[in-house]
Amino acid sequence: MAEFDVIIIGAGPGGYVGAIRCAQLGLKTAVVEGRETLGGTCLNVGCIPSKALLHASHCLHDAETNFAKMGLKGKSPSVDWPTMLGYKDDVIGQNTKGIEFLFKKNKITWLKGWGSIPEPGKVKVGDEVHEAKNIVIATGSEPSSLPGVTVDEKVVVTSTGALALPKIPKTMVVIGAGVIGLEMGSVYSRLGAEVTVVEYLDAITPGMDADVQKNFQRILKRQGLNFIMGAAVQGVEVKRGKATVSYKLNKNGTEATLDADCVLVATGRKPFTDGLGLDALGVEMEKRGQIKTDGHFATNIKGIYAIGDAIVGPMLAHKAEDEGMALAEILAGKSGHVNYDVIPGVIYTTPEVASVGATEEQLKAEGRAYKVGKFAFMGNGRAKAVFQGEGFVKILADQSTDRILGAHIIGPAAGELIHEICVGMEFGASAQDIALTCHAHPTFSEAVREAALACGDGPIHS
């Protein structure tokens, strides 16, 4: 029976990052992982492979739409789907092998298999029991199910199946207008599928700033995505390899159906904690299935901790990573902390969408006095040069102190641009701090500065 300072169950972003930090801080560390490869959902069937397909399909879109405008003449490329999937798999392989290297470099033990916790201080993997002073649950999440919808990962798929379809469907119905649905819907729309998104609510990307929601949906419509909003899916029937989706409109109860070659169920995710033995241990749970923890990621059972998608908070890989690093610091006797007010969210469509901090709707609900600085990418020379002049940067700042309260970007490289605001918010910056910082020209980032200027006397190029 091996003994460790820390055993982490799950090798996703939270687990593997937490393990590396634990090892760096001198703790003898092991990670339990049942997959054949490290990296969890994110690297194997989530963030990384979807970004590969998003990149490939965007290149195709550029070739079909923009190359001729730049004097690049010739036949548009055809899609070799097996090769594209091979490219995606190669990207996955490079990343998962990279984590294996980091485990070896940091002398982290990989306990291969599925883990359970028979009692505090012990983790069982297969027939072996290992002792640990601290146990960290980092088991992530799995796709949520929908009543009346049976997933077979062939015709009716989750994001996992959508990343490995045997062929590009002619028609696809996406249930849910959140991040996963819109990203994968964009991929298949660019590849030639007719994509219809069915959403229960009246706006896409629930929880995002309303300005972004409206503009984003308008742009996606122009790109060819169809939307049926305010519709409750009643069921999906599969016959002879085809699906029929039945739904009911919330406003008047009208019922209708949609036929599709493929249905992507993208209705969110739920914590994955099955098989750990938490009930027998008496671990307290939240009403929505998350593990209940205190401000230091500790459960009610001494020596057992939890991070990432398994606990309350946004289900984001980088949130899990931050929690993994913070908990490692705590376990090593240092101070670990996560600032949950400065966790960015990104949608990797084209244009990208990124946000951090409060939305206008939240500030209004709280009765906060605020001001808005907004700048459209149409006024940005670099954006226009690369055919990405749609969208805007929007900064929300306190009316009296000018301190940045939130930012919302829809446009080129939004996922990169948002971090200027994140760093600013982490240091308590005002909008004027951003406005007075010299930004290189021509860059997309100038749009962030212009939005900051708009919080004061006004932008230059608008």
N, C-alpha and C positions, 0 to 999 in steps of 0.2 A: 504493500500500500504506500504510494508516493504521497509526500506531504508538500504543499505549496503555501506561499503567503497569500496568493490570490488564484482562484480558478474562475474564469469567465466563461459562461455558457452562451455561445453564439459568436461567430467570427464575422459579423457584418461590420459596417463602419464604426458603430459604437464599441463593439467587442474588440476588434483588432486594434483600433486606435488606442483604446483604454489599455489593452495588453502591452502595447509598445511603450506607452508612457509609464506603466507600472514597472516594466523591466528597466527602463532608463533610470528610474528612481531607486533601483536596487532591490525590488521585490521579486522573489522567485514566482514565476507566472506560468500558468497553463491556460489553454483555450480549448473548450469542447466544441467540436463542429462535426455534424453528420454528413454534410455535403462532401463530394469528392474534391471540391476546390474551396478556398477561403474567399471571403469578401461578402458573403450573405446575399440577400436579394439584390441589393444595390449593384454589385459588380457582376453578378451572374445573370439575373433576369429582370433588372430594373434600370437604374440611372444610366449606367455605362452603355449597355447594348442599345437602349432607346436613343441615346445621343448619337451613336454611330449611325443608326438608320435615319435619324433626323438630318445629320450632316450629308449623308449620301443622297437623300431625296431632295435636299435643298440645292445641292450641286446640280442635280438633274433639272430642277426648276430654273436655276440660273441659266443653264445651257439652252433650255427651251425658250426662255422669256427675254433674257438680257444680253446674251452673247452677241446677237446680231446688231444690237444697238451700239455696241462698242467696236464694231467692225470685225468681229470674230465670225467669219462665215463658214458654213459647212453643215453637214447633216447632224441633227441632234442625236445624242447617244441613245441607244436602246438599253432596256433594263435586263440584265442577266441576274435574275433573282437568286439562284443558288450561289453565284459569286458574291453578291451583296451580303447574303447571310454568312458566307464564309469570312468576309471582311469583318462583319460584326463579331463572329466567334473568335477571330484572331485578336481583336481588341480586348475581348473578355479575357482571353488566355494571357495576354501580355500583363494585364492588371492583376489577375489572380496569382500568377507566378511571381510577380513583384512582391506581393504580400508574403508568399512563402519565403522569399529571400529575406525579407525584413524580420520574419519570425526566427530564422536561423541566425541572422546577424545579432539579434537581441536575446538569443538563447531562450526563446519562448517555446514551451512544449505544446505540441498539437495533439490533443487527445481525440483521436478519430472515432466518431460515433455519436449517438444521441444521448444527452445527459439527463439525469434526474437527481433530485436532492432527497435521499432517504431520511436524513436527519441533519440538523444544523452542523456545519463543519465538514460535511461529507458529500461528495459528488460521485454518483455511479455512472460509469460509461461502459456499456456492454456488461461483462461479468466482473469488471474491476471497480473497486471503490478507492477513491483518492481523498485524502484529507486536505483541508484548506482552512486557514485562519479567516479568510474572507471569501465569500461566494458572490459573484456578480451575475445577475440575469440580464442578458442582452440578446434575447431571442427574437426581437424584431416583430414583424407583423405579417399578415396574409390578406389576400383580397376578401372583402366582405361579400357575403352571399345576398341574393335578392329572392324574395318569395316568388314562386312560380317560374323560376329560371334555373335550369340545370346546366351546369358547366361541364362540357366534355373535352375542352381544350382542342377541339377540331373545328366544329361549326360555331359553337358558343364558347368563347374563350375569355380568359382573364388577360392581364398584361403579359403574363408568362407565355401563353399560347400565341398571343398577337406578335411576339418577337420571333416566332418560328413557324409561321404559316407555310404550308407546302407550296402555295402559289398565291399570287396577288389576286384578291377577290375583285369581282366586277362591282359588287355592291356591298357596303358595310354599314351596319347600324351600331352606333356607339351609345351605350346607356350610361349617362353621366357626363356633364360638361365641366369636370374638374381637370386638374393638371394632366393626369394619365390619359384620360379620354381625348383631350384636345391635342396632346403631343402625338399619340399614336394615330388619331384621326387625320392629323396633318400629314404624317408619313404616307399613309395609304392614299390619301387624296392626291398628293403630288405624284404618286406612282400610277395614278389612273383610275382608282376606285371612286365610285360615287358614294360619298360618305354623308350619312344623316345622323345628327347628334340629338338624342332625346334626353331632356333634362326636366326633373321634377319641379325645380324652382323656376322663377321668372327671369333669372339672370345667370350667366355663366360664371365660372370661377367664384363660387360662393365664398364670402368673407373678404374679397378684394374690394378696393376702392371703386365706387360706382362709375366714376369717369373712365377708369381702365376697362371695366366690364363692358360698357357701351361701345367704346372705340374698338376694343379687341374683337368683339363679336362682329362688328361692322366689317373689319378687315378680313376676318376669317370667312365671312360670307362672300366677299369679293374674291377670295381665293378658291371658292367652290364648295365650301362646307355648307350643308343644309342644317337648319335648327328647328326642332319642335320643342318649344318651351312650355313650362307649366303642365307637363304630361306625366302621369303615373303609369309606369309599365305594369301590365297585368300578368304577363307571361310570355314565354317564348316556346314555340312548338317547332320541332325539327322533323322534317320528312324528306327522305331521299337526298340527304346532304344539303338541304336548303332550310332556312329558318324563317318563321313568321313571327314578328313581334307585335303583340297586341298592347294598346295603351289607351288611357282615358284622360281627356283634358280636364284639368282641375276646375276651370272656370264654369264649365257648363255640363260636364259629364259625358260629352261626346266621345264615342268609342271609335277606334280606327286600327288598321293594321299596316305593317310594313314588311315587305319581303326582302331578304338579304342572303347573300352567300356566306356572310360571316357576321356574328354579333359579338361585339366587345363589351363585356360587363366591367364598367369602370366606376363603380359606385362607392369607392373608398376602400379603406383597409381597417383591419381590427388586430389587436395584439395577439401574438401567437405564444401561448404559454402552456399548451396541452402537453401532458406527459412529464411535467416537471415535478409533480407531486405537491403542488402548493396547497391544495385543500387539506391534505393530511398533515402538513406542517402548520396549518393555521395562519397562513400568510393573508393579511387583509387585502381585499380587492376593492377597486372603485366600481361604481354602478355600471360603467360602460366597458368593464372587462380589463381595465388597466390594473397593474400592481400599485398599491398605495405606498407612497414613500414620503419621507420628510424632506426638509431642505438640504439634507446631505445624502440623498438617494438611498437612505436606509429604510428597509421594511420594518414591520413590527417584530420580526424575528432577528435576534442579535446575530450579527455576522453575515446577514444576507442583504444584498443591495440589488437595485434594478435601475436600468437606464434605457434611453432610446424609445422606440415605438412601444415597448412594453409598459411604459408609464405615461402619465398625463402630459400633454403638450403636442405641438405640431409634429407630424410624422415625417421628419426630414432627416436625411443622412447627416448633415452637418450639425444639426441639433444633437443627435446621438454622439457624434464625435466629440463635441464640446463637453457633453456630460461624461463621456468616457475619460477624457483628460482631467476634468475637474475631480471626478471620483478617485482617480489614481493619485492625484495630489493629496486628497483627504486621507486615503489609506496609507500614504507615506508620511503622514504627520504634518502635512503642509496645509495651506489654505486653498481650497478649490471653489470656484464660483462660476456660474453661467448667468449672463445678463440676458434674460428672456425677452427684454424689450428691444433687443438689437439682434434679432435672428432674421436674416433675409429669406425671402421666398422667390423662386425663379421658375418660369415656364419657358421651355426651350424651343418654342415654335419660332417661326420667322414672320413678323418681328418677335423678339424675346419680350417677356414681361417680367418685371422684378419689383419687389416692394419690401419695405422695412418700416417698422414702427406703426403708428396709428393711421387709420383712414379718416377721411373727412366725416364719414358717418359715425365713427366712434367718438371723435372729438365733439361733434354736435350732441350726441347722446350724453356725454359727460358734462356738457355745458361749458366747454373750454373756449376761451377767446383765442382765435388763431388767424393767421393770414396765409394766403396761397400764392406761391410763385410758380408760374407755369411757362414752359417754353416748348414750342413745336419743333420737331426735327426738320421740318421744311425750311427752317432758318439756319440749318447746320450744313455748311458746305461739304464736309466729308460724307455725310449721310446722303445728300443728293447725288454725289458722285458715284455712289455704289447702289443707287436705286432703292434706298431705304429711308426715304423722307417721311414715311408715315409715323405717327405716334408722337409722344411728348415726354418731357420730364416734369414732374409735379412735386414741389417741396412744400410741406406744411410746417410752419414755424409758429411759436408762441407769439401772440399779438404784442405783448409788452417786453419780453426778454429777447425775442428773436431766436430763441433756442430751437433747434430742429426737432420736430416731434415725429416726423415720418416722411417718407418719400415713395413715389410710385412712378415707374418708368415703363413705357411701352415703346420699343424702338430697337435699333441695331445695338448689339452687345450690351443690352440692358442688364444681363446677369453679371457682367464685369463692372459696369458703371455704378451699380448700387453700392459697391463696397467703399467708394469714396464717402458716401453718406453714412455707411455703417461705422467707419472709423471716426468720422466727425461726431456722430451721436455718442459713441463710446467715450469720447473726450468732452462731451457737453458742448459741442460747437454751436455757434449761431449760424444762420444763413449767410450773414455778412462775412464770417470766416471763410466760407466756401467762395463767396463772391470776390473776396480780395486776394484769393490764391491764384497765381498765374497758371493758366492751363495751356498746354502746347496747341499750336494751330498748324494744320487742321486736324482736329480729333473729334470723335463723338462726345468726349468728355466735356467739351465746351458747352454742350447743351445743359449739362448739370450746372455749370457756372452761371449760364444765362438764367436758368430757373431760380438760382439763388439770388441773382441780381433783381429778378422780378419780385422777390420778397421785400425789396427796398425801393429804390428810385425807378427801377424798370430795366428790362433787358436791352442789349444794344442792337441785336439783329431781329427785332420783332416790333 
